[in-house]
Amino acid sequence: MKRNLLIVSLLFIYFLTSSMECTNCTTKPMLLGKEKSWLPAVGNRELMFTDNGNNTHVFRINAIDKTELVVNECDENYQIQYIKTTLYLNDARTDSIHLALRSSNWLCLNAYSKGEPNIVMCDIFAKSGQGKSAKRLSNVNIGNHQYPDVILLLHNEGYSNGIDSLFIADRSGIVGFQYDGVNYVLE
């Protein structure tokens, strides 16, 4: 009897632990698609913008396009790719516009001024079709350039409005924004 109980217990433990094995783990690479062209800048450099008074301003941008090897819950490796772009609006780097693009077209924006959030939004490509807080526009003149595909992002109600709006364009990235009541456009 004890032997049967031992065999049944061991079989139960075996079936219980084997049912917990990973069978549905992601190993497919999670790479960016054509949406990658919305954030083309790479590296740490300066961008020139012109304000409404036709004065030139230099802002620092830090952009990372990275592919990493990660381990899933089944201890198997796979690749993920992402882009992170931050435009710093002041020397202290406290006021900034941060965009992050991940696989599945997941584009997020966090814009902060004076330590307060101004625009916080994810799934921008989907929201731009709805036209409320993000609007998809075609053939738009911004400064001295015409952009065929642009998304206008508006500040969130109830948040500080130091950064009131932002334009991003396909193949150009950040092309315009309003900051502390002043409009800036990419030169």
C-alpha positions in Angstrom: 0.0 0.0 0.0 2.8 2.4 0.9 4.6 1.6 -2.3 1.4 2.4 -4.3 1.0 5.7 -2.5 4.7 6.5 -3.2 4.3 5.7 -6.9 1.0 7.7 -7.2 2.7 10.7 -5.3 5.7 10.6 -7.6 3.5 10.4 -10.7 1.5 13.4 -9.4 4.6 15.4 -8.8 5.9 14.5 -12.3 2.7 15.5 -14.1 2.4 18.7 -12.0 5.9 19.9 -12.8 5.8 18.8 -16.4 2.6 20.8 -16.9 4.4 23.9 -15.7 7.1 23.7 -18.5 7.2 26.5 -21.0 5.4 25.6 -24.2 4.4 29.0 -25.5 7.4 31.2 -25.2 8.3 34.0 -27.7 11.5 33.4 -29.6 10.5 35.3 -32.7 12.6 38.5 -33.2 10.6 41.6 -32.2 12.2 44.1 -34.7 10.9 47.4 -35.8 9.1 47.8 -39.2 8.6 50.8 -41.5 7.6 53.0 -38.5 11.3 53.2 -37.7 11.5 56.0 -40.2 9.5 58.3 -37.9 12.6 58.6 -35.6 15.6 58.7 -37.9 18.1 60.6 -35.8 20.8 58.4 -34.2 23.5 59.5 -31.7 24.1 62.5 -29.5 24.0 65.7 -31.6 22.6 69.2 -32.0 19.5 70.2 -34.0 18.8 73.8 -35.2 15.3 75.2 -34.7 14.0 78.7 -35.6 11.5 80.5 -33.3 8.6 82.8 -34.3 11.0 85.7 -34.3 13.3 84.0 -36.8 16.0 83.4 -34.2 18.0 80.2 -34.3 18.2 77.9 -31.3 20.3 74.9 -30.8 18.8 71.9 -28.9 20.6 68.7 -28.0 19.2 65.4 -29.1 20.1 62.0 -27.9 18.8 59.1 -30.0 19.4 55.4 -29.6 18.5 52.7 -32.1 19.3 49.4 -30.4 18.8 45.7 -30.9 19.3 43.5 -27.8 19.3 39.8 -27.1 17.0 39.0 -24.3 15.9 35.8 -22.5 12.3 34.8 -22.3 10.6 32.9 -19.4 11.7 29.6 -21.0 15.4 30.6 -20.9 15.5 31.0 -24.7 17.1 33.9 -26.4 15.4 36.3 -28.9 16.0 39.8 -30.3 14.1 43.0 -29.5 14.7 46.4 -31.2 13.7 49.8 -29.9 14.4 53.5 -30.6 14.6 56.1 -27.8 14.9 59.8 -28.8 15.1 62.7 -26.3 15.2 66.4 -27.3 16.5 68.5 -24.5 15.0 72.0 -24.4 17.2 73.6 -21.7 20.8 73.3 -20.5 19.7 71.6 -17.2 18.0 68.9 -19.3 14.9 69.1 -17.1 12.6 70.1 -19.9 12.6 67.5 -22.6 10.6 65.6 -25.3 11.1 61.9 -25.1 9.8 59.5 -27.8 10.2 55.7 -27.6 9.3 53.3 -30.4 9.0 49.5 -29.8 7.8 46.6 -32.0 4.2 46.4 -32.9 4.1 50.2 -33.8 4.1 51.1 -30.1 5.2 54.8 -30.1 5.1 56.6 -26.8 5.7 60.3 -25.9 6.6 61.9 -22.6 7.1 65.7 -22.6 8.1 67.4 -19.4 8.7 71.1 -18.5 9.6 72.5 -15.1 9.4 68.9 -13.6 5.8 68.6 -14.7 4.3 66.3 -17.4 2.8 68.2 -20.4 2.2 65.5 -22.9 2.0 61.8 -22.0 0.7 59.4 -24.6 1.3 55.9 -26.0 0.0 54.1 -29.1 0.3 57.3 -31.0 -0.1 55.8 -34.5 -3.5 54.4 -33.5 -4.6 57.6 -31.7 -3.5 59.8 -34.6 -6.3 58.2 -36.7 -8.9 59.2 -34.0 -7.9 62.9 -34.2 -8.4 63.9 -30.6 -5.1 64.2 -28.8 -3.1 63.2 -31.9 -3.9 64.2 -35.4 -2.5 62.6 -38.6 -2.0 65.3 -41.3 -0.8 65.2 -44.9 1.3 67.6 -46.9 1.9 70.1 -44.1 4.1 73.2 -44.3 6.1 73.6 -41.1 8.7 76.3 -41.3 10.3 76.3 -44.7 9.6 72.6 -45.3 6.7 70.6 -46.6 6.2 67.2 -45.0 4.0 64.5 -46.6 3.1 62.7 -43.4 2.9 64.5 -40.0 1.4 63.7 -36.6 0.4 66.7 -34.4 0.4 65.8 -30.7 -1.5 68.1 -28.2 -0.8 68.6 -24.5 -3.0 66.6 -22.1 -5.8 68.5 -20.4 -5.1 69.0 -16.7 -1.3 68.9 -17.3 1.1 71.8 -17.4 1.3 73.4 -20.8 4.9 74.4 -21.0 5.2 72.1 -24.0 1.8 72.7 -25.7 2.1 70.8 -28.9 4.6 68.8 -31.0 4.9 67.9 -34.7 6.7 64.7 -35.7 7.1 63.8 -39.4 7.9 60.6 -41.2 11.6 60.5 -42.2 12.4 63.7 -40.2 11.4 63.0 -36.5 10.6 66.1 -34.4 10.0 69.0 -36.8 8.2 71.5 -34.6 6.9 72.2 -31.1 5.6 75.0 -28.9 7.5 75.6 -25.7 6.8 78.3 -23.1 4.5 80.1 -25.7 7.2 80.1 -28.4 6.9 78.1 -31.7 10.0 76.3 -32.8 10.5 74.7 -36.3 13.3 72.6 -37.6 15.7 74.4 -39.9 
